[in-house]
Amino acid sequence: MFALVLFVCYLHSGCDDKVVDVYNTEQQCLNAMADQRMRHGGCYPVDKSFGGFWQPAQQYSDIWRR
């Protein structure tokens, strides 16, 4: 299972990650990300998250291209 996560950064208080939805496959998650035109987010395996730290399934966001 993969979670579609949106990263929200605030001007004066750091960043947050918000789970938008959960999908059975990574491809479903990536399709939803493309459909919603999300640029600051990504698809992450649900079983790999621990304590609010998300480990990327694959790096498709423009955040990782810097």
N, C-alpha and C positions, 0 to 999 in steps of 0.2 A: 504494500500500500504506500502511496505517495501523497504528501500534503503539498498543496499549492500555498506558498507563503509569500505575503506582501511585506516588504520592509518599509517602515514609516519612520522618517527622521524629522525631529523637531528642531527648531532654531536654537533653543537654549537648554535642551535636556536630553540629548543623546538620541538613540534610535530604539524602535520596537519592532518585533516581528508579529504579524497577525496571520493566523491560518484562515484562508479563504474557503477552502474545501478539501476533501480527501478523496482520492481516486484509487482504483484497483491497480492500474498500471502506470508506469512513468509516461508512456506515450499519451494516455488520456489526459494526464496532468499537463503535459507540454502543449497538447492541443487546446486545452482550456486556457492556458496562459497566453497562447497566440490569439485565441478568439477574443479574450478580454484586453488584448494589447498591453499586457503588463510588461514594464521595462525594469522595474525595481522589485524583483521577487525571484522566486525559483521553485523548483520541484525537489522535494526532499523526502527520503525514505522515512516513514513514520517510526519504524522499529529502531532507527539509528539515532533518534533524538534523545537527549538526556539532559535534564536540568535547564531547559531553555536553549541549549546549544544545538544548532542544526548542522548536520554534516551533509554537504551537497551530494545529490545523486549524480547529477552531471551539471556542468556549469554553463547554462544557457543565458543567463542574465547579462546585461551590459555592465553590471557591477564588477564582474569577474574579468572583463576585458581591459581593464585599466592597467 
